[in-house]
Amino acid sequence: MTLGIDEAGRGCLVGSLFVAGVVCGGKTALEFLEMGLKDSKKLNPKKRFFLENKIKTHDEVGFFVVKKSAEAIDHLGLGVCLKLAIEEIVENGCSLANEIKIDGNTAFGLDKRYPNIQTIIKGDETIAQIAMASVLAKAAKDREMLELHALFKEYGWDKNCGYGTKQHIEAIIKLGATPFHRHSFTLKNRS
């Protein structure tokens, strides 16, 4: 059994960071690949939400989703929040898996305690369990941003998901930051 871990919302200017872990065997992972599973950024929202439901309701899949709020990110820092979320997932999921694969290039020192951790750059493109975790994290982030968009339509969060697009940055300059923006982000001089 493999536990795959990925995040969504790391580079956003607004909202939470979501980190997800999915544990399943190779046969189950293959089922999801046959359903069209791939890196969540390459899926349209409809397919992402479809796969999210399939992952969460599959009898042979265990999953964890951890949310770190904008306030936590501002208070602790993005890196600390990411480490704490990954640590929570590893501690809850390690008994279910004989290998742990994290998307990216750092295990935040957790590989000292858990020697079966492996980091894989672009793991969401090559490891099905990481791609499944990517789907859960991105679907949670998308859902949050759609809810926030209903409150602040001018920022275009239904389209940009909180990332620093031209429309989003122009709205911040014109209207200011909302209570949901991360205060730890900075806008570079864009003259």
C-alpha positions as CSV (number, residue, x, y, z in Angstrom):
1,M,0.0,0.0,0.0
2,T,1.2,3.5,-0.9
3,L,0.4,6.7,0.8
4,G,0.6,9.6,-1.6
5,I,0.6,13.3,-0.4
6,D,0.1,16.5,-2.3
7,E,-1.0,20.1,-1.7
8,A,-3.1,22.8,-3.3
9,G,-3.1,26.5,-2.6
10,R,0.6,27.0,-1.8
11,G,1.0,29.9,-4.2
12,C,-2.3,31.6,-3.6
13,L,-2.7,35.1,-2.3
14,V,-6.0,34.2,-0.5
15,G,-7.5,31.4,1.4
16,S,-6.3,28.2,2.9
17,L,-3.6,25.7,2.1
18,F,-5.0,22.1,1.6
19,V,-2.8,19.1,1.9
20,A,-4.2,15.6,1.2
21,G,-3.1,12.1,1.6
22,V,-4.4,9.0,-0.2
23,V,-3.5,5.4,0.6
24,C,-4.4,2.5,-1.6
25,G,-2.8,-0.5,-3.4
26,G,-1.6,-0.6,-7.0
27,K,-4.8,-2.4,-8.3
28,T,-7.0,0.3,-6.9
29,A,-4.7,3.0,-8.2
30,L,-5.0,1.5,-11.7
31,E,-8.8,1.7,-11.5
32,F,-8.4,5.5,-11.1
33,L,-5.9,5.8,-13.9
34,E,-8.4,4.0,-16.1
35,M,-11.1,6.6,-15.0
36,G,-8.9,9.4,-16.4
37,L,-6.9,10.3,-13.3
38,K,-4.0,12.6,-13.8
39,D,-2.4,15.7,-12.2
40,S,-5.3,17.7,-10.9
41,K,-4.1,20.9,-12.6
42,K,-4.7,19.1,-15.9
43,L,-8.3,18.1,-15.1
44,N,-11.3,20.4,-15.7
45,P,-13.3,21.1,-12.5
46,K,-16.1,18.8,-13.4
47,K,-13.8,15.8,-13.8
48,R,-11.9,16.8,-10.6
49,F,-15.1,16.8,-8.5
50,F,-16.2,13.5,-10.2
51,L,-12.9,11.9,-9.2
52,E,-12.9,13.4,-5.8
53,N,-16.3,11.7,-5.1
54,K,-15.0,8.4,-6.5
55,I,-11.9,8.6,-4.3
56,K,-13.8,9.4,-1.2
57,T,-16.4,6.7,-1.7
58,H,-14.1,3.8,-2.8
59,D,-14.0,1.0,-0.2
60,E,-10.3,0.3,-0.9
61,V,-9.1,4.0,-0.5
62,G,-8.1,5.8,2.7
63,F,-7.8,9.5,2.6
64,F,-6.9,12.5,4.8
65,V,-7.4,16.2,4.0
66,V,-5.8,18.9,6.2
67,K,-6.7,22.6,5.9
68,K,-4.3,25.3,7.1
69,S,-6.1,28.7,7.2
70,A,-4.8,32.0,5.9
71,E,-4.4,33.1,9.5
72,A,-2.3,30.1,10.3
73,I,-0.1,30.8,7.2
74,D,0.3,34.4,8.3
75,H,1.1,33.5,11.9
76,L,3.3,30.4,11.4
77,G,4.5,30.7,7.8
78,L,3.7,28.7,4.7
79,G,6.5,26.2,5.1
80,V,5.7,25.5,8.7
81,C,2.0,25.0,7.8
82,L,2.9,22.6,5.0
83,K,5.2,20.6,7.3
84,L,2.6,20.4,10.0
85,A,-0.1,19.2,7.6
86,I,2.2,16.6,6.0
87,E,3.2,15.4,9.4
88,E,-0.4,15.0,10.5
89,I,-1.2,13.0,7.4
90,V,2.0,10.8,7.8
91,E,1.2,10.2,11.5
92,N,-2.4,9.1,10.7
93,G,-1.6,7.2,7.5
94,C,1.7,5.5,8.1
95,S,0.2,2.5,9.8
96,L,-1.8,1.8,6.6
97,A,1.1,2.1,4.1
98,N,4.4,0.5,3.6
99,E,5.7,3.4,1.5
100,I,5.0,7.1,1.6
101,K,5.5,9.3,-1.4
102,I,5.3,13.1,-1.2
103,D,5.1,15.4,-4.2
104,G,8.0,17.8,-4.3
105,N,11.6,17.9,-3.1
106,T,11.4,18.0,0.7
107,A,10.2,15.6,3.4
108,F,10.7,18.4,6.0
109,G,13.0,16.1,8.0
110,L,10.2,13.5,8.5
111,D,12.3,10.9,6.6
112,K,14.4,10.6,9.8
113,R,11.4,9.3,11.7
114,Y,9.8,7.6,8.8
115,P,12.5,6.0,6.6
116,N,9.9,4.8,4.0
117,I,9.2,8.4,2.9
118,Q,10.3,9.3,-0.6
119,T,10.0,12.7,-2.2
120,I,9.2,12.9,-6.0
121,I,9.4,16.0,-8.0
122,K,6.3,16.1,-10.2
123,G,5.1,13.0,-8.4
124,D,1.5,14.0,-9.3
125,E,2.4,13.1,-12.9
126,T,3.9,9.7,-12.2
127,I,2.4,8.3,-9.0
128,A,-1.3,7.5,-9.0
129,Q,-1.7,7.9,-5.2
130,I,-0.1,11.4,-5.3
131,A,-2.3,12.3,-8.3
132,M,-5.3,11.2,-6.2
133,A,-4.2,13.3,-3.3
134,S,-3.7,16.2,-5.7
135,V,-7.3,15.8,-6.8
136,L,-8.6,15.9,-3.2
137,A,-6.5,18.9,-2.3
138,K,-7.4,20.9,-5.4
139,A,-11.1,20.1,-5.2
140,A,-11.1,21.3,-1.6
141,K,-9.3,24.5,-2.6
142,D,-11.7,25.0,-5.6
143,R,-14.7,24.6,-3.3
144,E,-13.3,27.1,-0.8
145,M,-12.6,29.7,-3.5
146,L,-16.1,29.3,-5.1
147,E,-17.6,30.0,-1.6
148,L,-15.4,33.0,-1.1
149,H,-16.1,34.2,-4.7
150,A,-19.8,34.5,-3.8
151,L,-18.8,37.1,-1.2
152,F,-16.2,39.0,-3.3
153,K,-17.0,38.6,-7.0
154,E,-14.7,41.4,-8.1
155,Y,-11.6,39.3,-7.4
156,G,-12.5,36.6,-9.9
157,W,-11.8,33.7,-7.5
158,D,-14.1,31.4,-9.4
159,K,-11.6,31.5,-12.3
160,N,-8.2,32.3,-10.7
161,C,-8.7,30.2,-7.5
162,G,-6.9,32.8,-5.5
163,Y,-3.7,32.9,-7.5
164,G,-2.2,36.3,-8.5
165,T,-3.7,36.8,-11.9
166,K,-3.9,40.2,-13.5
167,Q,-7.6,40.6,-12.6
168,H,-7.0,39.6,-9.0
169,I,-4.0,41.9,-8.5
170,E,-5.9,44.8,-10.1
171,A,-8.8,44.2,-7.7
172,I,-6.5,44.2,-4.7
173,I,-5.0,47.5,-5.9
174,K,-8.4,49.0,-6.5
175,L,-10.4,47.6,-3.6
176,G,-7.8,46.5,-1.1
177,A,-7.3,43.1,0.4
178,T,-10.2,41.2,1.9
179,P,-10.2,39.5,5.3
180,F,-9.5,36.2,3.5
181,H,-6.3,37.4,1.9
182,R,-3.0,36.2,3.3
183,H,-1.3,39.2,4.8
184,S,2.1,37.6,4.5
185,F,2.0,37.9,0.7
186,T,3.5,40.9,-1.1
187,L,2.8,42.3,-4.5
188,K,6.0,43.0,-6.4
189,N,6.3,46.3,-8.1
190,R,4.5,45.8,-11.4
191,S,5.2,49.1,-13.2
